[in-house]
Structures are given as structure tokens and as C-alpha cells.
């Protein structure tokens, strides 16, 4: 799934969207889910489709946590 091939556009991959999310979260450690989604949609073509897999990837790696009370994502 994360393995690139000759048809993968570098700016439209899960890894790139994960990097965009991390750059946004590094400045301010907590952002709401909807703010991050709109930021990714604005900055990446097809970001609405790649947002959830990228967020899941970051969660599995242990870089972000979801806070259900505030509906926000926190950078760890």
C-alpha cells in the first residue's frame, strides 16, 4: 500500500499527506479534526480521499493521538 511505483505521483501519496499533517501539527500541537481535513483538502489534490489513511498511518506509527472529547488530533 505504501510502496511507490512508476504511476504514483509524489504529491498524492499517503506518505506526503502524513507529512503535511505533521508539519501542521508541529507548530500547534492540537488541531481539530475538521480543521486538519480542510487544510489537507486545500493543500493536496485528492487530499479528502488520502486524509483518513494518512491519519491512520500516523496513529499506527504512534505520532498522533485522537482526543474524542474535543474531537481533536494531538501530536505526541
Backbone as XML, in Angstrom:
<?xml version="1.0"?>
<chain id="A" units="angstrom">
  <residue number="1" name="UNK">
    <atom name="N" x="0.823" y="-1.192" z="0.000"/>
    <atom name="CA" x="0.000" y="0.000" z="0.000"/>
    <atom name="C" x="0.871" y="1.262" z="0.000"/>
  </residue>
  <residue number="2" name="UNK">
    <atom name="N" x="1.924" y="1.288" z="0.788"/>
    <atom name="CA" x="2.760" y="2.475" z="0.870"/>
    <atom name="C" x="3.934" y="2.415" z="-0.082"/>
  </residue>
  <residue number="3" name="UNK">
    <atom name="N" x="4.034" y="1.344" z="-0.810"/>
    <atom name="CA" x="5.157" y="1.174" z="-1.724"/>
    <atom name="C" x="4.910" y="1.944" z="-3.023"/>
  </residue>
  <residue number="4" name="UNK">
    <atom name="N" x="5.796" y="2.855" z="-3.379"/>
    <atom name="CA" x="5.595" y="3.632" z="-4.600"/>
    <atom name="C" x="5.885" y="2.811" z="-5.854"/>
  </residue>
  <residue number="5" name="UNK">
    <atom name="N" x="5.250" y="3.202" z="-6.941"/>
    <atom name="CA" x="5.546" y="2.607" z="-8.239"/>
    <atom name="C" x="5.640" y="3.733" z="-9.258"/>
  </residue>
  <residue number="6" name="UNK">
    <atom name="N" x="5.795" y="3.406" z="-10.515"/>
    <atom name="CA" x="6.001" y="4.437" z="-11.523"/>
    <atom name="C" x="4.753" y="5.277" z="-11.776"/>
  </residue>
  <residue number="7" name="UNK">
    <atom name="N" x="3.595" y="4.818" z="-11.320"/>
    <atom name="CA" x="2.361" y="5.565" z="-11.533"/>
    <atom name="C" x="2.002" y="6.478" z="-10.354"/>
  </residue>
  <residue number="8" name="UNK">
    <atom name="N" x="2.740" y="6.386" z="-9.258"/>
    <atom name="CA" x="2.456" y="7.195" z="-8.071"/>
    <atom name="C" x="2.996" y="8.610" z="-8.256"/>
  </residue>
  <residue number="9" name="UNK">
    <atom name="N" x="2.128" y="9.578" z="-8.097"/>
    <atom name="CA" x="2.557" y="10.974" z="-8.110"/>
    <atom name="C" x="3.063" y="11.292" z="-6.701"/>
  </residue>
  <residue number="10" name="UNK">
    <atom name="N" x="4.259" y="11.837" z="-6.545"/>
    <atom name="CA" x="4.839" y="12.041" z="-5.211"/>
    <atom name="C" x="4.002" y="12.920" z="-4.294"/>
  </residue>
  <residue number="11" name="UNK">
    <atom name="N" x="3.250" y="13.859" z="-4.856"/>
    <atom name="CA" x="2.453" y="14.753" z="-4.023"/>
    <atom name="C" x="1.081" y="14.189" z="-3.680"/>
  </residue>
  <residue number="12" name="UNK">
    <atom name="N" x="0.726" y="13.052" z="-4.223"/>
    <atom name="CA" x="-0.599" y="12.463" z="-3.992"/>
    <atom name="C" x="-0.475" y="11.066" z="-3.399"/>
  </residue>
  <residue number="13" name="UNK">
    <atom name="N" x="0.343" y="10.947" z="-2.353"/>
    <atom name="CA" x="0.521" y="9.671" z="-1.675"/>
    <atom name="C" x="0.183" y="9.822" z="-0.200"/>
  </residue>
  <residue number="14" name="UNK">
    <atom name="N" x="-0.018" y="8.704" z="0.458"/>
    <atom name="CA" x="-0.331" y="8.703" z="1.887"/>
    <atom name="C" x="0.835" y="9.289" z="2.684"/>
  </residue>
  <residue number="15" name="UNK">
    <atom name="N" x="2.037" y="8.972" z="2.276"/>
    <atom name="CA" x="3.225" y="9.481" z="2.990"/>
    <atom name="C" x="3.290" y="11.004" z="2.910"/>
  </residue>
  <residue number="16" name="UNK">
    <atom name="N" x="3.008" y="11.571" z="1.754"/>
    <atom name="CA" x="3.042" y="13.026" z="1.604"/>
    <atom name="C" x="1.956" y="13.691" z="2.440"/>
  </residue>
  <residue number="17" name="UNK">
    <atom name="N" x="0.762" y="13.144" z="2.439"/>
    <atom name="CA" x="-0.322" y="13.731" z="3.236"/>
    <atom name="C" x="0.005" y="13.609" z="4.726"/>
  </residue>
  <residue number="18" name="UNK">
    <atom name="N" x="0.617" y="12.510" z="5.128"/>
    <atom name="CA" x="1.037" y="12.369" z="6.522"/>
    <atom name="C" x="2.068" y="13.428" z="6.882"/>
  </residue>
  <residue number="19" name="UNK">
    <atom name="N" x="2.976" y="13.730" z="5.956"/>
    <atom name="CA" x="3.963" y="14.776" z="6.197"/>
    <atom name="C" x="3.297" y="16.151" z="6.315"/>
  </residue>
  <residue number="20" name="UNK">
    <atom name="N" x="2.310" y="16.414" z="5.474"/>
    <atom name="CA" x="1.590" y="17.693" z="5.538"/>
    <atom name="C" x="0.883" y="17.831" z="6.888"/>
  </residue>
  <residue number="21" name="UNK">
    <atom name="N" x="0.280" y="16.751" z="7.362"/>
    <atom name="CA" x="-0.398" y="16.777" z="8.666"/>
    <atom name="C" x="0.615" y="17.019" z="9.787"/>
  </residue>
  <residue number="22" name="UNK">
    <atom name="N" x="1.762" y="16.351" z="9.723"/>
    <atom name="CA" x="2.774" y="16.529" z="10.771"/>
    <atom name="C" x="3.344" y="17.941" z="10.793"/>
  </residue>
  <residue number="23" name="UNK">
    <atom name="N" x="3.546" y="18.522" z="9.624"/>
    <atom name="CA" x="4.057" y="19.900" z="9.571"/>
    <atom name="C" x="3.056" y="20.852" z="10.217"/>
  </residue>
  <residue number="24" name="UNK">
    <atom name="N" x="1.784" y="20.639" z="9.954"/>
    <atom name="CA" x="0.738" y="21.478" z="10.561"/>
    <atom name="C" x="0.680" y="21.277" z="12.075"/>
  </residue>
  <residue number="25" name="UNK">
    <atom name="N" x="0.830" y="20.024" z="12.517"/>
    <atom name="CA" x="0.743" y="19.736" z="13.952"/>
    <atom name="C" x="1.999" y="20.125" z="14.717"/>
  </residue>
  <residue number="26" name="UNK">
    <atom name="N" x="3.130" y="20.269" z="14.054"/>
    <atom name="CA" x="4.359" y="20.637" z="14.761"/>
    <atom name="C" x="4.294" y="22.066" z="15.293"/>
  </residue>
  <residue number="27" name="UNK">
    <atom name="N" x="3.637" y="22.957" z="14.568"/>
    <atom name="CA" x="3.546" y="24.347" z="15.020"/>
    <atom name="C" x="2.634" y="24.475" z="16.238"/>
  </residue>
  <residue number="28" name="UNK">
    <atom name="N" x="1.450" y="23.931" z="16.116"/>
    <atom name="CA" x="0.481" y="23.921" z="17.220"/>
    <atom name="C" x="0.128" y="22.460" z="17.446"/>
  </residue>
  <residue number="29" name="UNK">
    <atom name="N" x="0.358" y="21.957" z="18.636"/>
    <atom name="CA" x="0.286" y="20.516" z="18.888"/>
    <atom name="C" x="-1.114" y="19.927" z="18.778"/>
  </residue>
  <residue number="30" name="UNK">
    <atom name="N" x="-2.149" y="20.718" z="18.928"/>
    <atom name="CA" x="-3.513" y="20.182" z="18.889"/>
    <atom name="C" x="-4.323" y="20.961" z="17.858"/>
  </residue>
  <residue number="31" name="UNK">
    <atom name="N" x="-4.972" y="20.224" z="16.953"/>
    <atom name="CA" x="-5.874" y="20.809" z="15.962"/>
    <atom name="C" x="-7.142" y="19.973" z="15.921"/>
  </residue>
  <residue number="32" name="UNK">
    <atom name="N" x="-8.228" y="20.602" z="15.589"/>
    <atom name="CA" x="-9.467" y="19.841" z="15.455"/>
    <atom name="C" x="-9.432" y="19.026" z="14.168"/>
  </residue>
  <residue number="33" name="UNK">
    <atom name="N" x="-10.205" y="17.966" z="14.161"/>
    <atom name="CA" x="-10.256" y="17.059" z="13.011"/>
    <atom name="C" x="-10.705" y="17.807" z="11.760"/>
  </residue>
  <residue number="34" name="UNK">
    <atom name="N" x="-11.720" y="18.629" z="11.885"/>
    <atom name="CA" x="-12.252" y="19.341" z="10.720"/>
    <atom name="C" x="-11.265" y="20.377" z="10.186"/>
  </residue>
  <residue number="35" name="UNK">
    <atom name="N" x="-10.508" y="21.032" z="11.072"/>
    <atom name="CA" x="-9.502" y="21.991" z="10.621"/>
    <atom name="C" x="-8.390" y="21.298" z="9.832"/>
  </residue>
  <residue number="36" name="UNK">
    <atom name="N" x="-7.930" y="20.147" z="10.329"/>
    <atom name="CA" x="-6.898" y="19.407" z="9.608"/>
    <atom name="C" x="-7.405" y="18.908" z="8.267"/>
  </residue>
  <residue number="37" name="UNK">
    <atom name="N" x="-8.642" y="18.430" z="8.238"/>
    <atom name="CA" x="-9.216" y="17.940" z="6.985"/>
    <atom name="C" x="-9.321" y="19.056" z="5.958"/>
  </residue>
  <residue number="38" name="UNK">
    <atom name="N" x="-9.779" y="20.218" z="6.362"/>
    <atom name="CA" x="-9.892" y="21.330" z="5.418"/>
    <atom name="C" x="-8.510" y="21.812" z="4.966"/>
  </residue>
  <residue number="39" name="UNK">
    <atom name="N" x="-7.520" y="21.779" z="5.851"/>
    <atom name="CA" x="-6.159" y="22.170" z="5.486"/>
    <atom name="C" x="-5.583" y="21.221" z="4.434"/>
  </residue>
  <residue number="40" name="UNK">
    <atom name="N" x="-5.788" y="19.923" z="4.628"/>
    <atom name="CA" x="-5.276" y="18.939" z="3.680"/>
    <atom name="C" x="-6.011" y="19.041" z="2.351"/>
  </residue>
  <residue number="41" name="UNK">
    <atom name="N" x="-7.324" y="19.241" z="2.390"/>
    <atom name="CA" x="-8.091" y="19.404" z="1.146"/>
    <atom name="C" x="-7.593" y="20.593" z="0.346"/>
  </residue>
  <residue number="42" name="UNK">
    <atom name="N" x="-7.230" y="21.671" z="1.054"/>
    <atom name="CA" x="-6.783" y="22.887" z="0.387"/>
    <atom name="C" x="-5.383" y="22.735" z="-0.214"/>
  </residue>
  <residue number="43" name="UNK">
    <atom name="N" x="-4.510" y="21.968" z="0.440"/>
    <atom name="CA" x="-3.110" y="21.901" z="0.032"/>
    <atom name="C" x="-2.732" y="20.713" z="-0.831"/>
  </residue>
  <residue number="44" name="UNK">
    <atom name="N" x="-3.551" y="19.658" z="-0.866"/>
    <atom name="CA" x="-3.209" y="18.452" z="-1.619"/>
    <atom name="C" x="-4.377" y="18.091" z="-2.525"/>
  </residue>
  <residue number="45" name="UNK">
    <atom name="N" x="-4.085" y="17.850" z="-3.792"/>
    <atom name="CA" x="-5.120" y="17.401" z="-4.723"/>
    <atom name="C" x="-5.504" y="15.982" z="-4.338"/>
  </residue>
  <residue number="46" name="UNK">
    <atom name="N" x="-6.777" y="15.750" z="-4.111"/>
    <atom name="CA" x="-7.246" y="14.442" z="-3.667"/>
    <atom name="C" x="-7.006" y="14.213" z="-2.190"/>
  </residue>
  <residue number="47" name="UNK">
    <atom name="N" x="-6.784" y="15.272" z="-1.456"/>
    <atom name="CA" x="-6.498" y="15.154" z="-0.033"/>
    <atom name="C" x="-7.652" y="14.635" z="0.783"/>
  </residue>
  <residue number="48" name="UNK">
    <atom name="N" x="-8.892" y="14.846" z="0.309"/>
    <atom name="CA" x="-10.045" y="14.346" z="1.049"/>
    <atom name="C" x="-10.075" y="12.826" z="1.078"/>
  </residue>
  <residue number="49" name="UNK">
    <atom name="N" x="-9.548" y="12.181" z="0.040"/>
    <atom name="CA" x="-9.505" y="10.715" z="-0.023"/>
    <atom name="C" x="-8.322" y="10.173" z="0.775"/>
  </residue>
  <residue number="50" name="UNK">
    <atom name="N" x="-7.213" y="10.880" z="0.759"/>
    <atom name="CA" x="-5.989" y="10.399" z="1.398"/>
    <atom name="C" x="-5.865" y="10.785" z="2.866"/>
  </residue>
  <residue number="51" name="UNK">
    <atom name="N" x="-6.745" y="11.647" z="3.352"/>
    <atom name="CA" x="-6.616" y="12.149" z="4.722"/>
    <atom name="C" x="-6.753" y="11.046" z="5.760"/>
  </residue>
  <residue number="52" name="UNK">
    <atom name="N" x="-7.789" y="10.258" z="5.686"/>
    <atom name="CA" x="-8.020" y="9.224" z="6.687"/>
    <atom name="C" x="-6.940" y="8.134" z="6.675"/>
  </residue>
  <residue number="53" name="UNK">
    <atom name="N" x="-6.509" y="7.623" z="5.499"/>
    <atom name="CA" x="-5.400" y="6.659" z="5.540"/>
    <atom name="C" x="-4.102" y="7.261" z="6.109"/>
  </residue>
  <residue number="54" name="UNK">
    <atom name="N" x="-3.833" y="8.524" z="5.814"/>
    <atom name="CA" x="-2.630" y="9.167" z="6.348"/>
    <atom name="C" x="-2.729" y="9.335" z="7.861"/>
  </residue>
  <residue number="55" name="UNK">
    <atom name="N" x="-3.902" y="9.703" z="8.338"/>
    <atom name="CA" x="-4.106" y="9.846" z="9.773"/>
    <atom name="C" x="-4.005" y="8.495" z="10.475"/>
  </residue>
  <residue number="56" name="UNK">
    <atom name="N" x="-4.531" y="7.469" z="9.858"/>
    <atom name="CA" x="-4.417" y="6.115" z="10.412"/>
    <atom name="C" x="-2.959" y="5.668" z="10.455"/>
  </residue>
  <residue number="57" name="UNK">
    <atom name="N" x="-2.208" y="5.986" z="9.408"/>
    <atom name="CA" x="-0.784" y="5.655" z="9.372"/>
    <atom name="C" x="-0.042" y="6.341" z="10.513"/>
  </residue>
  <residue number="58" name="UNK">
    <atom name="N" x="-0.312" y="7.624" z="10.736"/>
    <atom name="CA" x="0.353" y="8.354" z="11.814"/>
    <atom name="C" x="-0.035" y="7.797" z="13.179"/>
  </residue>
  <residue number="59" name="UNK">
    <atom name="N" x="-1.283" y="7.370" z="13.328"/>
    <atom name="CA" x="-1.726" y="6.776" z="14.582"/>
    <atom name="C" x="-1.026" y="5.445" z="14.825"/>
  </residue>
  <residue number="60" name="UNK">
    <atom name="N" x="-0.903" y="4.622" z="13.771"/>
    <atom name="CA" x="-0.240" y="3.330" z="13.917"/>
    <atom name="C" x="1.241" y="3.470" z="14.243"/>
  </residue>
  <residue number="61" name="UNK">
    <atom name="N" x="1.875" y="4.483" z="13.693"/>
    <atom name="CA" x="3.285" y="4.720" z="13.966"/>
    <atom name="C" x="3.470" y="5.304" z="15.371"/>
  </residue>
  <residue number="62" name="UNK">
    <atom name="N" x="2.424" y="5.894" z="15.924"/>
    <atom name="CA" x="2.481" y="6.441" z="17.272"/>
    <atom name="C" x="2.840" y="7.903" z="17.342"/>
  </residue>
  <residue number="63" name="UNK">
    <atom name="N" x="2.601" y="8.635" z="16.280"/>
    <atom name="CA" x="2.943" y="10.060" z="16.262"/>
    <atom name="C" x="1.782" y="10.969" z="16.633"/>
  </residue>
  <residue number="64" name="UNK">
    <atom name="N" x="0.555" y="10.493" z="16.518"/>
    <atom name="CA" x="-0.611" y="11.309" z="16.853"/>
    <atom name="C" x="-1.567" y="10.500" z="17.721"/>
  </residue>
  <residue number="65" name="UNK">
    <atom name="N" x="-2.400" y="11.236" z="18.455"/>
    <atom name="CA" x="-3.471" y="10.639" z="19.241"/>
    <atom name="C" x="-4.753" y="11.411" z="18.971"/>
  </residue>
  <residue number="66" name="UNK">
    <atom name="N" x="-5.860" y="10.696" z="19.028"/>
    <atom name="CA" x="-7.173" y="11.313" z="18.843"/>
    <atom name="C" x="-7.799" y="11.560" z="20.209"/>
  </residue>
  <residue number="67" name="UNK">
    <atom name="N" x="-8.287" y="12.768" z="20.429"/>
    <atom name="CA" x="-8.970" y="13.136" z="21.671"/>
    <atom name="C" x="-10.469" y="13.229" z="21.390"/>
  </residue>
  <residue number="68" name="UNK">
    <atom name="N" x="-11.254" y="12.210" z="21.799"/>
    <atom name="CA" x="-12.679" y="12.188" z="21.432"/>
    <atom name="C" x="-13.521" y="13.280" z="22.099"/>
  </residue>
  <residue number="69" name="UNK">
    <atom name="N" x="-13.145" y="13.733" z="23.298"/>
    <atom name="CA" x="-13.951" y="14.763" z="23.970"/>
    <atom name="C" x="-13.953" y="16.073" z="23.185"/>
  </residue>
  <residue number="70" name="UNK">
    <atom name="N" x="-12.813" y="16.435" z="22.633"/>
    <atom name="CA" x="-12.696" y="17.699" z="21.904"/>
    <atom name="C" x="-12.690" y="17.502" z="20.397"/>
  </residue>
  <residue number="71" name="UNK">
    <atom name="N" x="-12.750" y="16.254" z="19.927"/>
    <atom name="CA" x="-12.690" y="15.912" z="18.513"/>
    <atom name="C" x="-11.460" y="16.542" z="17.872"/>
  </residue>
  <residue number="72" name="UNK">
    <atom name="N" x="-10.306" y="16.275" z="18.495"/>
    <atom name="CA" x="-9.067" y="16.880" z="18.005"/>
    <atom name="C" x="-7.964" y="15.834" z="17.903"/>
  </residue>
  <residue number="73" name="UNK">
    <atom name="N" x="-6.939" y="16.197" z="17.139"/>
    <atom name="CA" x="-5.765" y="15.361" z="16.927"/>
    <atom name="C" x="-4.591" y="16.034" z="17.623"/>
  </residue>
  <residue number="74" name="UNK">
    <atom name="N" x="-3.842" y="15.249" z="18.417"/>
    <atom name="CA" x="-2.707" y="15.802" z="19.155"/>
    <atom name="C" x="-1.413" y="15.143" z="18.680"/>
  </residue>
  <residue number="75" name="UNK">
    <atom name="N" x="-0.411" y="15.957" z="18.449"/>
    <atom name="CA" x="0.925" y="15.484" z="18.083"/>
    <atom name="C" x="1.658" y="15.063" z="19.349"/>
  </residue>
  <residue number="76" name="UNK">
    <atom name="N" x="2.221" y="13.862" z="19.325"/>
    <atom name="CA" x="2.923" y="13.348" z="20.521"/>
    <atom name="C" x="4.416" y="13.437" z="20.288"/>
  </residue>
</chain>
